[in-house]
Amino acid sequence: MDQPQYDKRVVRVPYDQLSPEILEAVIKEFILREGTDYGEVEVPFEQKVDRVKKQLKSGKAFIVFDDFMQSCNILSKNDPRLRDLDREN
């Protein structure tokens, strides 16, 4: 059975097109989904939120929406899935 190609069902969502409340919710959900921090020093949750916001604003990360899964994700600019998406567009 053929599965849909990632790049056929995923679109990039400009972070600045989201309301501040929705952006915050997407970032928080992403951080919670990523799991436990295994570094030597525990990073406070709000600091993690700020880091992700900075990555989005600097272009080091991007929000994508998967129409098939009806979910958002945040990908590093180096993520191969994002490169595949860019090739199609």
Backbone as CSV, one residue per row, in Angstrom:
resi,resn,N_x,N_y,N_z,CA_x,CA_y,CA_z,C_x,C_y,C_z
1,MET,0.844,-1.176,0.000,0.000,0.000,0.000,0.887,1.236,0.000
2,ASP,0.616,2.150,-0.896,1.399,3.368,-0.977,0.986,4.337,0.123
3,GLN,2.014,4.916,0.773,1.748,5.954,1.751,1.987,7.299,1.092
4,PRO,1.246,8.334,1.493,1.465,9.651,0.902,2.886,10.124,1.168
5,GLN,3.476,10.785,0.205,4.797,11.350,0.391,4.700,12.472,1.413
6,TYR,5.729,12.602,2.247,5.735,13.646,3.277,5.514,15.014,2.651
7,ASP,6.235,15.300,1.587,6.179,16.631,0.998,4.867,16.912,0.280
8,LYS,4.037,15.911,0.026,2.760,16.111,-0.658,1.660,16.560,0.296
9,ARG,1.849,16.332,1.576,0.779,16.625,2.521,1.191,17.596,3.616
10,VAL,2.378,18.153,3.494,2.904,19.041,4.518,3.174,20.420,3.921
11,VAL,2.788,21.449,4.661,3.054,22.817,4.228,3.775,23.569,5.334
12,ARG,4.613,24.481,4.914,5.313,25.345,5.862,4.345,26.434,6.313
13,VAL,4.354,26.738,7.602,3.483,27.766,8.175,4.366,28.886,8.721
14,PRO,4.308,30.073,8.138,5.113,31.180,8.668,4.705,31.490,10.111
15,TYR,5.685,31.486,11.003,5.376,31.711,12.423,4.687,33.057,12.642
16,ASP,5.035,34.053,11.831,4.470,35.380,12.042,3.046,35.523,11.495
17,GLN,2.530,34.453,10.895,1.141,34.455,10.443,0.200,33.874,11.508
18,LEU,0.776,33.371,12.592,-0.017,32.818,13.696,-0.215,33.891,14.756
19,SER,-1.350,33.828,15.432,-1.554,34.745,16.556,-0.545,34.385,17.651
20,PRO,-0.196,35.341,18.520,0.748,35.034,19.604,0.301,33.845,20.458
21,GLU,-1.016,33.734,20.687,-1.530,32.634,21.510,-1.349,31.282,20.821
22,ILE,-1.632,31.232,19.525,-1.487,29.967,18.787,-0.019,29.594,18.670
23,LEU,0.840,30.576,18.382,2.281,30.314,18.297,2.791,29.731,19.607
24,GLU,2.402,30.338,20.699,2.816,29.860,22.020,2.331,28.421,22.247
25,ALA,1.101,28.125,21.877,0.550,26.781,22.059,1.296,25.756,21.205
26,VAL,1.618,26.110,19.965,2.348,25.195,19.081,3.735,24.904,19.662
27,ILE,4.409,25.948,20.125,5.754,25.774,20.701,5.696,24.922,21.963
28,LYS,4.755,25.207,22.852,4.656,24.441,24.101,4.335,22.979,23.831
29,GLU,3.437,22.719,22.911,3.095,21.330,22.568,4.317,20.609,21.998
30,PHE,5.081,21.287,21.164,6.296,20.720,20.593,7.294,20.367,21.700
31,ILE,7.512,21.278,22.634,8.470,21.037,23.717,8.021,19.873,24.584
32,LEU,6.741,19.831,24.926,6.231,18.736,25.758,6.343,17.391,25.049
33,ARG,6.132,17.390,23.747,6.223,16.162,22.956,7.666,15.656,22.861
34,GLU,8.616,16.585,22.906,10.026,16.218,22.751,10.569,15.453,23.947
35,GLY,9.912,15.526,25.090,10.310,14.702,26.228,11.210,15.397,27.229
36,THR,11.894,14.572,28.013,12.708,15.036,29.125,14.023,15.627,28.650
37,ASP,14.472,16.635,29.372,15.768,17.252,29.100,16.840,16.401,29.784
38,TYR,17.795,15.877,29.008,18.823,15.002,29.563,20.166,15.698,29.744
39,GLY,20.194,17.022,29.665,21.441,17.757,29.847,21.874,17.759,31.301
40,GLU,23.070,18.281,31.526,23.597,18.343,32.889,22.795,19.298,33.761
41,VAL,22.261,20.345,33.140,21.488,21.350,33.870,20.076,21.376,33.302
42,GLU,19.098,21.281,34.184,17.694,21.345,33.760,17.383,22.761,33.277
43,VAL,16.807,22.872,32.095,16.455,24.170,31.526,14.985,24.444,31.847
44,PRO,14.691,25.606,32.439,13.295,25.942,32.754,12.439,25.954,31.482
45,PHE,11.190,25.549,31.647,10.266,25.426,30.514,10.153,26.727,29.725
46,GLU,9.991,27.855,30.396,9.832,29.134,29.698,11.091,29.501,28.915
47,GLN,12.247,29.083,29.403,13.487,29.327,28.665,13.513,28.487,27.382
48,LYS,12.981,27.280,27.463,12.876,26.438,26.262,11.949,27.092,25.238
49,VAL,10.831,27.640,25.711,9.888,28.327,24.822,10.599,29.493,24.140
50,ASP,11.331,30.276,24.900,12.051,31.419,24.329,13.082,30.974,23.299
51,ARG,13.773,29.886,23.560,14.780,29.371,22.610,14.138,28.972,21.289
52,VAL,13.007,28.286,21.373,12.327,27.861,20.147,11.835,29.079,19.373
53,LYS,11.288,30.070,20.068,10.840,31.306,19.404,12.003,31.963,18.667
54,LYS,13.152,32.032,19.308,14.328,32.642,18.676,14.753,31.850,17.439
55,GLN,14.681,30.528,17.521,15.041,29.705,16.362,14.078,29.943,15.204
56,LEU,12.808,30.086,15.503,11.819,30.370,14.461,12.077,31.739,13.834
57,LYS,12.317,32.732,14.671,12.530,34.091,14.173,13.819,34.218,13.371
58,SER,14.826,33.432,13.713,16.116,33.519,13.016,16.175,32.632,11.771
59,GLY,15.144,31.816,11.560,15.147,30.923,10.401,15.895,29.621,10.620
60,LYS,16.244,29.330,11.871,16.923,28.069,12.185,15.934,26.921,12.353
61,ALA,14.643,27.255,12.468,13.589,26.253,12.602,12.336,26.781,11.914
62,PHE,11.454,25.852,11.542,10.231,26.208,10.826,9.066,25.386,11.340
63,ILE,7.882,25.984,11.315,6.654,25.272,11.662,6.107,24.669,10.377
64,VAL,5.688,23.411,10.467,5.042,22.746,9.343,3.716,22.164,9.818
65,PHE,2.762,22.107,8.903,1.464,21.500,9.193,1.288,20.297,8.288
66,ASP,0.993,19.159,8.900,0.766,17.913,8.178,-0.741,17.727,8.026
67,ASP,-1.227,17.896,6.805,-2.661,17.806,6.541,-3.199,16.403,6.803
68,PHE,-2.427,15.384,6.490,-2.859,14.004,6.692,-3.033,13.698,8.184
69,MET,-2.079,14.143,8.996,-2.121,13.873,10.437,-2.870,14.966,11.214
70,GLN,-3.163,16.086,10.531,-3.830,17.222,11.176,-3.043,17.677,12.411
71,SER,-1.729,17.874,12.217,-0.882,18.282,13.331,0.237,19.192,12.857
72,CYS,0.756,19.956,13.802,1.897,20.833,13.541,3.153,20.213,14.124
73,ASN,4.278,20.600,13.544,5.565,20.194,14.068,6.526,21.337,13.827
74,ILE,7.638,21.320,14.538,8.695,22.302,14.333,9.925,21.528,13.903
75,LEU,10.475,21.921,12.762,11.625,21.229,12.203,12.819,22.163,12.114
76,SER,13.991,21.601,12.357,15.232,22.331,12.142,15.391,22.607,10.657
77,LYS,16.036,23.707,10.318,16.248,24.022,8.904,17.057,22.935,8.204
78,ASN,17.772,22.104,8.952,18.578,21.027,8.380,17.830,19.698,8.300
79,ASP,16.602,19.668,8.732,15.828,18.428,8.710,15.585,18.000,7.257
80,PRO,15.893,16.750,6.895,15.705,16.294,5.516,14.264,16.412,5.028
81,ARG,13.303,16.284,5.914,11.900,16.415,5.505,11.615,17.820,4.999
82,LEU,12.248,18.806,5.604,12.060,20.182,5.171,12.740,20.409,3.821
83,ARG,13.894,19.800,3.620,14.577,19.927,2.329,13.733,19.296,1.234
84,ASP,13.118,18.150,1.521,12.243,17.507,0.532,11.053,18.392,0.215
85,LEU,10.506,19.041,1.199,9.376,19.943,1.006,9.780,21.115,0.121
86,ASP,10.951,21.688,0.384,11.437,22.816,-0.405,11.680,22.427,-1.851
87,ARG,12.127,21.211,-2.093,12.383,20.752,-3.459,11.101,20.691,-4.280
88,GLU,10.004,20.333,-3.630,8.729,20.207,-4.321,8.111,21.558,-4.643
89,ASN,8.417,22.564,-3.831,7.799,23.887,-4.013,8.700,24.729,-4.800
